[in-house]
């Protein structure tokens, strides 16, 4: 652990761990812990202005119906950078250690985004985060991918794999690949599976089999990781296009609502309880959904052999990310309403979980 104290960007905090939180005894005990955040954010169509995908990319070009030009693109980047910088918390003043992202067109737009994040931090007199990028081009028809941003002071990448979803009897089906990034977080082995499962196009029930197939693929990847190293933490996250209680999440992947019901090899979904309490990440016709989930392996509940442990979860629904009034008051303040440019952020709120690692003095 000694080298962790030499990293200037790691925040050290003192927290009280109780039996209702992460402590496993009946009494409260004060422990000093390193805290690291793991976030996910659907960036809502982060496209550049160049049409390189024919009809599927035309709308995000100057000639398209959205008249997507450099001015709008850089406003979008600046807004997303503000949202990411706002993920800083008192416990994690340098932001999340890892941020899964979705709806990005290519590596170039992600590189532009992380530059904007550092520009914003420097303009506020803060140290840049120097976020690094993992990205892979998927076969999705619209050309959108998932990716991973990480702060190298918290996480070091050792391996990257990509996993393609195939649907039997549907050879022309194309969607986003699932990105698996393994490495060391606070000197503990950790793997992240970043997802953007198939949409509800055609109806939720009618399209459920696609998301169930995606969930089974994610669970296969997760189980394979744990078979190789049962002591590592595994985190599956993404825009799942379903809520925690839906069949894809709760049955096909098998993530449970209550942490006390997490058994060996199982997964815990902290956002199920959050949605049950009326908090979501996107809203449709007055109904909140929580598609943007971060699910943790059961060994993170009790604490992995290397000491990482799940602490808490949140939805970053800051006031500036919300629509200010009218019919969509308090909905996420999105980039467009139809063809009208709203100069917003995303149609999803970001989510985040926090992990602890106890240190001795």
C-alpha positions in Angstrom: 0.0 0.0 0.0 2.9 2.4 0.5 3.0 3.6 -3.1 -0.6 4.7 -2.9 0.5 7.5 -0.5 2.9 8.7 -3.1 0.1 9.4 -5.6 -0.8 13.1 -5.2 -4.3 12.8 -6.6 -5.6 10.1 -4.3 -8.0 11.4 -1.7 -7.8 10.0 1.8 -10.9 10.3 4.0 -12.0 9.0 7.3 -15.4 7.3 7.3 -17.5 5.5 9.9 -18.4 2.0 8.7 -21.5 0.5 10.3 -23.4 -2.8 10.1 -26.0 -1.0 7.9 -23.2 0.2 5.6 -20.1 -1.8 4.8 -19.2 -2.9 8.3 -19.8 -6.5 9.2 -20.1 -6.2 12.9 -22.9 -4.9 15.1 -20.9 -1.9 16.2 -19.7 1.2 14.4 -16.0 1.4 13.8 -14.0 4.2 12.4 -11.6 3.3 9.6 -9.5 5.3 7.2 -10.2 4.4 3.6 -9.2 5.3 0.1 -12.3 6.1 -1.9 -12.6 5.6 -5.7 -15.6 6.3 -7.9 -16.9 4.2 -10.8 -19.3 6.1 -13.0 -21.3 5.6 -16.2 -22.7 8.2 -18.6 -24.7 7.9 -21.8 -23.4 10.9 -23.8 -26.4 11.0 -26.1 -25.2 11.0 -29.7 -21.7 12.4 -29.4 -21.0 12.6 -33.1 -18.5 14.7 -35.0 -19.6 16.8 -38.0 -18.3 14.5 -40.7 -20.7 12.1 -42.5 -18.8 8.9 -42.9 -21.6 6.5 -42.4 -24.0 7.4 -45.2 -27.7 7.8 -44.3 -27.1 6.7 -40.7 -24.7 9.6 -40.1 -26.4 12.3 -42.3 -28.4 13.9 -39.5 -25.2 14.7 -37.5 -23.6 16.7 -40.3 -24.0 20.3 -41.4 -26.3 19.1 -44.3 -28.5 17.0 -42.1 -31.8 17.9 -40.4 -30.0 18.8 -37.2 -27.6 21.1 -39.0 -24.8 19.6 -36.8 -21.9 22.0 -37.2 -18.6 22.7 -35.3 -20.3 25.3 -33.1 -22.9 22.9 -31.8 -20.3 20.1 -31.5 -18.0 22.2 -29.3 -21.0 23.4 -27.2 -21.9 19.7 -26.7 -18.3 18.9 -25.7 -18.2 21.8 -23.2 -21.5 20.8 -21.7 -20.5 17.1 -21.3 -17.2 18.2 -19.8 -19.1 20.2 -17.2 -21.2 17.2 -16.3 -18.2 15.0 -15.9 -16.3 17.5 -13.7 -19.4 17.8 -11.6 -19.0 14.1 -10.7 -16.4 15.2 -8.2 -17.6 14.6 -4.6 -16.2 15.6 -1.2 -14.8 12.0 -1.0 -13.5 12.0 -4.6 -12.5 15.6 -5.3 -10.5 14.4 -8.4 -13.5 12.7 -10.0 -14.2 9.1 -10.7 -11.4 6.7 -11.2 -13.3 5.1 -14.1 -16.1 6.3 -16.3 -17.9 4.0 -18.7 -19.5 5.9 -21.7 -21.9 5.1 -24.5 -23.2 6.7 -27.7 -19.9 7.9 -29.0 -19.2 7.8 -32.7 -15.4 7.2 -32.7 -12.2 7.6 -30.8 -11.7 11.2 -32.0 -14.8 12.5 -30.3 -13.7 10.8 -27.0 -10.3 12.4 -27.3 -11.9 15.8 -27.8 -14.0 15.3 -24.7 -11.2 14.4 -22.4 -9.3 17.5 -23.6 -12.3 19.6 -22.8 -12.5 18.1 -19.3 -8.9 19.2 -18.6 -9.4 22.6 -20.2 -12.4 23.2 -17.9 -10.4 22.0 -14.8 -7.5 24.3 -15.7 -9.9 27.3 -16.2 -11.1 26.7 -12.6 -7.6 26.6 -11.3 -7.7 22.8 -10.7 -5.3 20.1 -11.7 -6.1 18.2 -14.9 -7.3 14.6 -14.5 -5.4 13.3 -17.5 -8.2 10.8 -18.4 -7.1 8.0 -20.6 -9.3 6.4 -23.3 -10.2 2.8 -24.2 -12.3 2.6 -27.3 -13.3 0.0 -29.9 -15.3 0.5 -33.2 -18.5 -1.6 -33.0 -20.6 -2.9 -35.9 -23.6 -0.9 -34.8 -25.5 0.5 -37.8 -25.6 4.0 -36.5 -21.9 3.8 -35.8 -22.1 4.4 -32.0 -19.9 2.6 -29.6 -19.1 2.3 -25.9 -15.8 3.2 -24.3 -14.0 3.7 -21.0 -12.3 6.7 -19.5 -9.9 6.1 -16.6 -7.6 8.1 -14.4 -4.2 6.4 -14.4 -3.6 7.5 -10.8 -6.5 5.2 -9.8 -6.6 2.5 -12.4 -4.0 0.8 -14.7 -5.2 -1.3 -17.7 -3.7 -4.7 -18.2 -6.0 -6.3 -20.8 -8.9 -5.3 -23.2 -11.3 -7.6 -25.0 -14.4 -7.0 -27.0 -17.4 -9.3 -27.2 -19.9 -9.4 -30.1 -23.6 -10.2 -29.6 -25.0 -12.6 -32.2 -28.7 -13.5 -32.4 -29.5 -17.0 -33.7 -31.6 -16.9 -36.9 -30.9 -13.2 -37.3 -27.6 -13.0 -39.1 -28.1 -9.3 -40.0 -28.5 -8.2 -36.4 -25.9 -5.6 -35.4 -25.4 -3.8 -32.1 -22.7 -2.4 -29.9 -19.9 -4.7 -28.9 -19.4 -5.3 -25.1 -16.1 -3.8 -23.9 -14.2 -5.6 -21.1 -11.3 -3.8 -19.5 -9.2 -5.5 -16.8 -6.5 -4.0 -14.6 -5.5 -2.9 -11.2 -7.6 -0.4 -9.2 -5.9 0.9 -6.0 -3.5 -2.1 -6.5 -6.5 -4.5 -6.5 -7.5 -6.6 -9.6 -10.7 -5.3 -11.2 -12.5 -5.8 -14.5 -15.2 -3.6 -16.1 -17.7 -4.7 -18.7 -19.2 -1.7 -20.5 -22.5 -2.1 -22.3 -25.1 -0.5 -24.4 -27.8 -3.2 -24.8 -30.2 -3.2 -27.7 -33.0 -0.6 -27.7 -36.7 -1.1 -27.1 -37.5 -0.3 -30.7 -40.6 -2.2 -31.7 -41.8 -2.4 -28.1 -40.4 -3.4 -24.7 -41.9 -6.8 -24.6 -41.3 -7.5 -28.3 -37.6 -6.6 -28.1 -36.8 -8.1 -24.6 -35.3 -11.2 -26.1 -32.5 -9.0 -27.6 -31.6 -7.5 -24.2 -31.9 -10.9 -22.5 -29.3 -12.2 -25.0 -27.0 -9.3 -24.3 -27.4 -9.9 -20.6 -26.5 -13.6 -21.0 -23.4 -12.5 -22.9 -22.4 -10.1 -20.2 -22.9 -12.7 -17.5 -20.8 -15.2 -19.5 -18.0 -12.7 -19.7 -18.3 -11.9 -16.0 -18.3 -15.6 -15.0 -15.3 -16.3 -17.2 -13.4 -13.5 -15.5 -14.2 -14.8 -12.1 -13.3 -18.4 -13.1 -9.8 -17.2 -14.0 -9.4 -15.0 -10.9 -12.2 -15.5 -8.2 -10.5 -12.8 -6.1 -11.0 -9.9 -8.5 -13.9 -7.5 -8.5 -16.1 -7.5 -11.6 -18.4 -4.5 -12.4 -20.9 -4.6 -15.3 -22.3 -1.3 -16.3 -24.0 0.5 -19.1 -27.2 1.8 -20.7 -29.1 -1.5 -20.4 -32.3 -0.1 -22.0 -34.2 -2.0 -19.2 -34.8 -1.3 -15.5 -33.2 -3.4 -12.7 -36.3 -5.5 -12.2 -36.8 -6.3 -15.8 -36.1 -9.9 -17.0 -32.8 -9.0 -18.8 -31.2 -7.6 -15.7 -32.8 -9.6 -12.9 -33.1 -13.0 -14.5 -30.8 -13.3 -17.6 -27.9 -11.5 -15.9 -29.1 -12.4 -12.4 -28.4 -9.2 -10.4 -30.3 -9.1 -7.1 -31.9 -6.1 -5.3 -30.9 -6.7 -1.7 -27.3 -7.0 -0.7 -28.0 -9.6 2.0 -29.3 -11.9 -0.7 -26.0 -11.8 -2.7 -24.5 -15.3 -2.7 -21.2 -16.6 -3.9 -20.8 -15.9 -7.6 -23.9 -13.6 -7.6 -24.2 -9.9 -8.5 -25.7 -7.0 -6.6 -27.6 -4.1 -8.3 -27.7 -1.1 -6.0 -29.8 0.9 -8.5 -32.8 -1.3 -8.1 -33.4 0.2 -4.6 -32.8 3.7 -6.0 -35.4 3.3 -8.7 -37.9 1.8 -6.1 -37.4 5.1 -4.3 -38.5 7.2 -7.2 -35.1 8.2 -8.7 -34.3 7.5 -12.3 -31.9 8.5 -15.0 -34.3 9.2 -17.9 -38.0 10.0 -18.1 -40.6 9.1 -20.7 -44.2 10.3 -20.5 -43.8 11.1 -16.8 -42.4 7.7 -16.0 -38.9 7.5 -14.6 -36.6 4.7 -15.7 -33.2 3.7 -14.6 -31.4 2.2 -17.5 -27.9 3.4 -16.5 -26.9 0.8 -14.1 -23.6 -0.3 -12.4 -23.8 -3.9 -11.0 -21.1 -5.3 -8.8 -19.9 -8.9 -8.1 -20.8 -10.3 -4.8 -17.3 -10.4 -3.5 -17.3 -6.6 -3.5 -20.0 -6.6 -0.9 -18.0 -8.4 1.7 -14.7 -7.1 0.4 -12.3 -8.8 -2.1 -9.2 -10.5 -0.8 -7.2 -7.5 -1.9 -9.5 -5.2 0.2 -11.8 -3.4 -2.3 -15.4 -3.1 -1.0 -18.6 -1.6 -2.3 -19.8 1.5 -0.3 -22.7 3.3 -1.9 -24.3 4.4 -5.2 -25.9 7.6 -6.6 -27.5 9.3 -9.6 -25.9 12.6 -10.5 -29.1 14.5 -11.2 -27.7 17.9 -10.5 -30.0 20.9 -11.1 -28.0 22.2 -14.0 -28.5 18.9 -15.8 -32.3 19.2 -15.6 -34.8 20.9 -17.9 -35.8 24.2 -16.2 -39.5 24.3 -16.8 -42.4 23.5 -19.1 -43.7 20.1 -20.0 -40.4 18.4 -19.4 -39.5 20.1 -16.1 -36.8 18.2 -14.2 -36.3 15.7 -17.1 -32.6 15.5 -18.2 -31.7 18.5 -20.3 -31.0 17.0 -23.6 -29.2 18.2 -26.7 -32.1 18.3 -29.1 -35.9 18.3 -29.0 -36.7 16.9 -32.4 -34.8 19.3 -34.7 -34.5 22.1 -32.2 -31.1 22.5 -30.6 -31.5 22.9 -26.8 -27.8 23.2 -26.0 -28.2 20.6 -23.3 -26.2 17.7 -21.9 -27.7 14.3 -22.4 -31.1 12.6 -22.2 -29.7 10.5 -19.4 -28.3 11.4 -16.0 -24.9 9.9 -15.0 -24.6 7.2 -12.3 -21.8 6.3 -10.0 -20.8 3.9 -7.3 -18.1 4.2 -4.7 -15.6 1.6 -3.6 -13.5 1.7 -0.4 -10.1 0.3 0.4 -9.1 0.4 4.1 -5.6 1.5 4.9 -3.7 1.2 8.1 -1.8 4.1 9.6 
